[in-house]
């Protein structure tokens, strides 16, 4: 269980710091929050990229 927790925390680039959960439920909650954060950032970047591409198409008169 601890190995899975450390793998997720490292993979999500959160890092194991001075304040960290000690219970299993706390570890699950922290990993879940990290995953939700990654999804939120990914969606935000995807939406911004699509908007930028559409704006560039309009400004440059390019068509697919």
Rosetta blueprint (number, residue, H / E / L):
1 X L
2 X H
3 X H
4 X H
5 X H
6 X H
7 X H
8 X H
9 X H
10 X H
11 X H
12 X L
13 X L
14 X L
15 X L
16 X L
17 X L
18 X L
19 X L
20 X L
21 X L
22 X L
23 X L
24 X H
25 X H
26 X H
27 X H
28 X H
29 X H
30 X H
31 X H
32 X H
33 X H
34 X H
35 X H
36 X H
37 X H
38 X H
39 X H
40 X H
41 X H
42 X H
43 X H
44 X H
45 X H
46 X H
47 X H
48 X H
49 X H
50 X H
51 X H
52 X H
53 X H
54 X H
55 X H
56 X H
57 X H
58 X H
59 X H
60 X H
61 X L
62 X L
63 X L
64 X L
